[in-house]
Amino acid sequence: MNNINLHENISGMNGRPRPELADNFTGMRGGAGMRKLPLLPARAALCLACMLLIVAALQEELDAGLTLCADCDRLHMRGIRLWQARRNHRALCFLKTGVGPKRSAERLEQALAFTRPSHILVIGYAGALDTELRLGDLVAVQKAMMAGLDEKAPDWEHARMEDVFELDGAQDLVRSALSSGLHARAGNVLTSPYVLGEPAHKLFLHDKFGASIVDMETAALARVSLAGGIPISCMRAISDETRDTFLAPFSYDPSAGIPARAKKLAGAGMAHTLRQWREHASAARENLARFLSGYL
């Protein structure tokens, strides 16, 4: 998911998601009409063979690929949402991780106890840091950089790079997207544990780290995947441009206390924000689905 994720940060107060609001922003829970398999115990002796594991934070991101497949079976495993499917005689698995670096890494670790893919593909939305990127553009990730804040000076000006991971096959992803008539390029992603919605912060971090996009999962997923010796790739669609401000009220601001953050959220105009988010997410999801239709 992109850095401006409403689902993870809609509370704005304590960092805890509010599911009743998150459902409004995702707009879909996915999986309707798909076959469901019995619940499996967490320590079941099971290892699913699949060529490719497709990973996304949100159900609507994952559905961009799931809806293309035949024989989609949801495997009910405690703590994770995992599907197996086939497309063009190819065995696939799909994993919904949830939002944020910690949660997504934990879900992938759990999933890898049940399946051993030959490759992992991360898909989803991203916020643009590069001013040349437009809504719906696709970015294939070359490097994933984990961002962190200094405990003594927890602001974006003192952000640091905690780790860097080389991803696989970015140019192949770009070529596939271009062959489908989409705007695509390779670039680096900055993974942030916090929402990044202020244009000034986006521009600053682009200049500081040279990243093209920002999200909340890719570097954390890459750490888990590469530690297990599994190559990982990532393709993300732009859901908000650098100068978009409609999600700025949800941006992390360490200088603001709880009352100030509450006031900022109250004045944000939730109906307008929700409408803009849905429009932007729809455009990003459409191009993500077009890419996957040609790639899978």
Beta strands, then each sheet from edge to edge (+ up, - down):
strand 1: 35-40
strand 2: 52-56
strand 3: 70-77
strand 4: 80-87
strand 5: 90-96
strand 6: 119-128
strand 7: 138-148
strand 8: 160-166
strand 9: 184-191
strand 10: 213-215
strand 11: 232-240
sheet 1: 1+ 3+ 4- 5+ 2+ 6+ 10- 9- 7- 8+
sheet 2: 1+ 3+ 4- 5+ 2+ 6+ 11+
end
